[in-house]
Amino acid sequence: MELIGGEWLSRRGFLGGMAAFGAVAGCKAVFLAGGERPLLRFGVVSDVHVRLAKGGEALASGYDTETLEKTFAYFRDCGVDAVMIAGDMADSGVVGELKAVADAWFKVFPGDKAPDGRKVERLFVFGNHDSFGLKNGSRIFDDEAVVRREAIEADPRRAWDYCFHEEWKPYFVKSVNGFDFFCSHWQPGIWCNGIAETGCSGCADAFGALMAKSDPSKPFFYVQHPHPRDTVYEKCAWGVDDGTATRLLSRFPQAVAFSGHSHEPLTNEKAIWRGAFTSVATGSLRYLSASVVWSFARTAGYENGRCNYYLPGVKRGDRPKYSAKYDAPKMMPKETSRPDIRVGQIVSVYDDRIVFEKREFVSGLSLGEDWVIERPAKPLSFAARAASSRPAEFPSGAVLKVVRTKAKTRGFKGGEQNVPPKKKPALKLAFPAATVGGQVAEYEISAVGTGGSRYDTRICAVGGCYPRKHEKFAKGVEATIPLDSLPKGASSVSVTPLDSFGMPGRSLAAKI
């Protein structure tokens, strides 16, 4: 076990050593054959996004339940006591999609039970996609009357009872092995804006009643779809709430909150926050969106990703101008900002600690070192963790290759900001991925000219949200930048790997 910053514990292995679904038997053995058995274990996923194909007769290609079933099976074989889904089960918000999730659940946990007969609790809540069926259902059904009949939000109680055979309530409490879970649904009909979502709507009294009898020496768990404001991913996450959950939870250091919605990567160390309480992002079981969080430190966004529209101090109406201003001259090939990897966690509670194992459920690979927090939990800031982080590094012998070429800029179309693409002299950079030390999040490309003038830009390390052993992580990186963007007198260019705290590893440099 490794002690970081005096309080933050992180260790490799525990469950992280199992390389594939074929190793799930080993998962049981760790705890049943002479190991320490947890007081509580539960699986965590979010943003499942099961979608019906047009007409509603079958599931859409790429939006089925295959990975969900594998994930449930992994949780089952690891002996979980409960499974959490932090929202967005039904992509279009119709009952048939929710029923597909329920069918996958009961296939793996018939009668809500594990193979040994133990009850496995469902800790499922609605997200915005589950709650927008009256609008989004039209992409499945052409008949408005059918949309009204099939939309979950039209009658969530009927839909929930039909799919899961239990009463639906806007928020509910379940106790698992003596530990309480407070679960808050996204309310039907409330739209999504991404930057001030409705959190724990109307649940303050019920939450207060639960906490009045809560044992402060025991962790309790909270789940909603949007992130509690000013917690995970610092101030840059898309999909934060209006501050309600943060205000409710901040009086209880034993609280551990789980939230989804943003689809951001679990390889980002800012996916877990330790302040007045603990807040944990879930990642997602459908596409990830790596570029918003990892580009926030740079007003210009990414060469290979979307511009960040959530800039502090920038009025909402002015954000498209930033996109036009900074993205138009860029020319790096645009990598997808939503790699379709499927991630989740297993959480194990012990007398003295809580362990968060992070996995990718297509490859079956670990997403790196487990997060481990002590009990009772103590605050530990991002800054303190950054000071103790291990920077990402290039492998030994890595070389930066630079070639002069011509390439076309991206351009931009949008009202008065129209900028046509233009072919112009460029530098093409090629270098290996940073695969040593901490997890790479991005690369900074820099050049220094006469008088200290600088050029700096960052590119998203697309492989950085994958498991370290994944083939996409090991691929080399290419970047193309306009030659006229470099400062006058610049004779060389450098590339620096950065981790999710922005801490740099050693740079590679080459003559221009």
N, C-alpha and C positions, 0 to 999 in steps of 0.2 A: 504494500500500500504506500502511496506517495503523498507526502504532506506538502501542500502548496500554500504559500502566503500565511502559514501558521494555523489555518483553519480549514481550507478547502481541500478535501480529500478526493483523489482521483486514482483509479487503478485499472490496469489492463486485465483482461481475462474475466474471471468470475463466471459469467455466461458468454463473454465476448469471444472466447476461443472456438466456439462451434462455427464451422465454416459454411454449413448448408442445412437445408431442411432434413437431409438424411441423418443429421446429428442430433435430432431432437431427443432421442433416447438418452443421450448423454446429459441432456438438460435435467431430466428426472434424477439421474444417478448422482449429480452434484449434491442434491439435497436429501436423497433417501438412503445413500450408501455412506454414512459416516460424516456427512457434512452438516453444517449449521442450517437448520430449517428456518425460513423466515416466518414472522408472525402473520404476515399478509403479503400476497403477491397478486398483482393485477396487470393485465395487458392494456396498452394505450395506443389508439390510433385516432385519426381524424380525417375529414375530407375524403370520404370513400368515393363519392360521385358516381354511383351506379346510374346508368342512363338507359332508358328505353329507346329503341329505334323508332323511326317514323311509323305511326300507326299503332304502336304499343304492343305488337305481337311478340316481340323478342327484345333482348338487350342489344344495345348498340355495340358495334365492334370497338374493342379497346376500352369499353366502359362496363364490362361484365363483372362477375363476382369471383373469378378464378383466383386472383391474388388475395382477395378477402377471405376466401375459404382456407387458403394456405396459411394465412396469418392467424385465423381462428384456431387452426389445427396446431400451429406452433405454440400458441398460448395454452391450448389444452394440454399438450405434451410437456409443457413446462410447469404444469400443476397450478395454474392461476386460480384464484378465488373469485375473480371478477374480470370483466372486460369493459373498458371505457371507449366510447366513440364520441369525440367532442364536436359533433355536428357535421352537416353536409353529407348525409347518407344518400338522399335522393336528389340527383343532379337537377332534374326538371321540376321537382316538387310534386310528383304524382304518386298515387298509392302503389301502383305496380312496381315502381322503383324501390320504395320502402319494403314492399313484400319480398323482393329479391334479396334484400339485405337480411330480412327475417328468415327466409328459407335457408340462406347460407349459415346463419347462426344455428338454427335448429338441426341442420344436417350435421354440424360438428358437436353441438351441445343439445341433443334431443331432450326435450322436457326441461331445458335449462340446467342440465346435469352433466358432470364430468363422467368418464367411464367408471370411476369408482363409486358413483352414486352421489357425490357431493353436489350441492347446488352451486352453480356459478352465476353470480349476479350480473345482470345487464345494467350498465351505467351509460346509457345512450341518450344524447340530447339532440334536439334539432339545431341546425344552422340556418343561414339565410337561404340556401338553395332548397332546403326542405320546406321552407315557409313561403316560397314565391310561386307556387303552382298555378295560381289563377292567371299569372302572366306567362311564366315559362312553359306551362303545360301546352301552350299553343304550338310549340315546335314539335310536339308529339302528336297531338290530335287537332284536326282541322275544325271539328264541330265544337262550337262554344259550349253547348250543353254538356258535352262529354268532358270538356276541360273543367267545368264547374263541378261535375260529379266526381272526377278523379283527383282534383287538387287536394293535397293534404290539408292546406290551410283552410279549405272550406269547412272541414269538420275534423280537426286533429284528433279528437277523442275517438271518433269512429275509426279513423285510419290506424291509430295506435292499437286499439283493441283488436281490430281485424288482423293486424300483422304480428303483434307481440302478446296478445291475450292478457293484457293488464290495463289498468286504468291510466289514462294520460292526465298529467297535471302540469301546469306551467313550470313548476319547480318541485323537486321532491328530495327526500332524504332516504338513503339506504345505509344500513350498518352491515359491514362485512368483517367478520372476525373481531368485532368490538371496535372497529374504526369507522367513523362516520364519513359519508360522502354527500355533499350538498350539490345537487345537479340542477342547472338552470337552462331551460329551453330558450332558443330564439323565438320570440313571439310572432305568431302568424300575422302577416300583413305589414310588418315593420320592414321598410326597405333598407338596403345596405349602402353606406356611403364610404366605408373604408377607413375613415379617420376619426369618427366619433360615434361608434355603434352603440346601440342601447344595451346596457349591461345589467343583468339581474333585475329586469323590469318588475317592480312591485313585490320583490321578494325580501326587502330589508327586514320586515317584522319577523318573518319565518326564520330568516338567517339569524337574527338576534336571539330568537327563542332557542335555537339550536346551540348557539354559542354560550348562552347563559348556563347551560348544563354541561358544556364541554370540559373535558379534563385537559388543562393547559400543558400537562406533561406528555400528552399523546398528540401526534400529528392528526389533523383531519384534512380532508381533500375536497376541493371545490372544482367544478367543471362548468365551463360555458364555451360558446363558440369563439367570440372575439377575445383578443388578448387584453388583459387588464392594462389600462393605460400606464405608460412610463415604467414598464417592467421589462419584459423580454425584448431583445434586439434594440434596446435603448429607446431613442425617440424616433426611430426610422421605420418601424414596421407599418406596413399597410394592414388594416384590419384591427385597429385598437378600439376599445370601448370608450364611453364618455367619462370614465373615471369612477363610475359607481362601484365596480368590484374592488378597485384599489382602495377606495375609502372604506368599504366594508371589511376588507381583509387586513388592513394595515394595523389594526389593534390586536392582531392575533399572530404572534411570531411562529406558532405551531402550524399555521395554515400552509398548504401546498396546493396551488391553483394550476389547472391544466386548461389549455386553450389552443384552438387551431386557426382556421380562417385565412392566414397569410400564406400558407404553403411554403414557408421558408425552411431552409435546410437545418437538420439536426447536427450537422458537422460544424455549424457556427456555434462557438462557445457562448455567444450571447443568447442562445436559445434557452438558457436557464439563468434566472435572476435571483439574487439573494439580498433582499433588502428587509423591509419591515415584516415581510413574509417571503415564501418561496414561490416563484412563478415559473412554470415550465411550458414551453411551446411543444406541440405534439408532432410537428412536421405534417406530412400528409400521405395518404395511401393512393393518391392520384398525383399528377404532375407537381413538380416543385417550381418555385419562382425565386431564383437565387439572386437576381440582379438588383432588386430594390434595396435590400438590406446592405449588401456589400458595396453598393455604390454611394451610399449616403455621405461618406466622408468627402466626396468630391462633387462639387456643384455641377460639374460637367457630365456626370454620369459615366457610362462605359463606352469604350469604342465598340464593344461587341454585345451590348445589351441596351435595354431601354433607358431613356433619361429618367432620373428620379423626379417625380412630380410632387413629392412631399417635403419640399425644402422649408426649413424653419424661417419664418419671417417673410415668406413669399405668399402673396395673396393667391387664392385659388384661381382666379381669373387670369393671373399672370403666368401660371405654370406652363402653358403651351409655348410661350415666348422663350422660356428656357430650353425647351425641347428643340425649337427651331434654331436658336442661337448656337447651341452647343453640339447638336447632333448633325446638322447639315454638312459640315466639312469633313466628317469622319468617313473612313473608307475601309475599316477592318470588316471582313466578312462577319455578318451578324449571327453568332451562335444562338441557339434557342435559349430563351430565358426560363423555359419550363421543361427541363429534362424529366422524362416520365419514369422516375424511380419512386419506389413505394416504401415509405419508412414508418417506423413506430417504435414503441418501447415496451419493456417489461420492468415494472417497478417492484422492488422487494424491500419490505420494511423489517428491520431487525431491532433489537433492544437499543443499540447504540448508533444506528445509522440507517439511511435510506439509499438504496442503490438503483440507479437508472441505467438499464442496458438499452443501447440504441442499435436497431438493426434495419437493414434494407431487405425487403421481403421478396424481391424477384431473384436476386443473386443469393440471398441467404447469408450475406456477409455482415460482419460487425461494422458499425460506423465509428469505430475508434474506442478510446478508453471510456469505461463507464464513468458516469458522474456519481459521486458518493458524497452525501452531506451527513454531517454528524447530527445526533439527537442529544440534546435540543439544538436546533439549527441556530446559527448566528449570522448576522449580516456580513457580507463580503462583497465589496463593490467591484464593478467591472475594472476600474483602474487598478485595484489591488491584484486582481487576477491577471491583468495584462502584464503587470510588472514581473509576475512569476511564470509567464507563459513561455513555452519553447517555440521560437520562431520557425517557420517553414524554411527549408533550405533546398537548394539545388543539389543533385547528386554529385559525387566526386567526379571531376573531369568534365563537368558541363561546360558547354561553349555556346556563346551567343553568335549567331550568324546574321550578317546584315547585307542585303543586296539592294542596289538602286534599281528601280523599275518605274513603270507608270501604272496608275490605278485610278478608278473612278470614285469620286466622293459620293456619299449617300444622298445628299440633297434633302429637300424638305418641301412638302406641299401643305399649305394651311393658311388661307386668307392672305394677309399682308406679308406673311413670313415666307412666301414661296422662294426657294433657293434651288435652282436646277442642278442636277448632278453634273460633275465636270471631271474630265480625265486630266491628270496632272502628274508631275514627278513625285515619286514616293519612295519610302524605305520599307522593305519587307524584312521583318525580323522573324527568326526561327530559333527556338530554344527548348530544352526538355522541361517537362513538368517538375515542380518542386515536390519531391517525394520523400524528403528526409525531415525529421523533427515534427513540429506541429502541423496541423492541417492547413494547407494553403487556401486562402479565400480569393485573393486577387494578385495581380502583378502591376507594379508601377513602372512605367516607361518614362525615362528622364533624359534631358540633355541640358548642358550648361554652355552659354555663349559668352561673348565678351561683356565685361562689366558685371558679371554675375547674373545676367538674364537667364531665365529658365523655361524649359518646357516640361510639363508633367501631365501624364494622363494615366488612368488605370483601366485595366481590362479584367473582366470577370474570369476567374479560374473555374470554368465550367466543370471540370473534373473534380473540383474541390468539394462538391456536395455529394460525391460518390464515396463508397468505402475505399480505403487505401489500396486494397488488392483488386479493385475493379479495373477492367481493361481501359475504360474511358479516363480514369485518373492518370494512367501511365502514359497516355498519348502526349506527344510533343505539342507545343503551342506555336501558333503563328499570329503575327500582328502586322498590319499595314498602316502606316501613318503618312500624311502629306509632308513632303520635304519642306515646303514653305512654312510649316507650323513650327519648325525648329528655330531657335534664336540665332541671330547673326553671329558667326564665329564659332559655332558649335562644331567640334571635330570628332566627337564620339557620342554614343548613346548607351544607356544602361537599363537593365531590367532587374527589379527587386521583388522577391516574393514577400507577401504580407499575410499574416494570419488574420483571424476574424476580429481581433482586437486592434488591428492595424500595425502590429509589431513587425519590423522588417527582419528578413534574413539577409545573408550576404548577397551582393549584387553580381551580375554578370555585365561586362562592358565590352564594346567593340568599336573600332574606328568606323566612321561614316564613309 
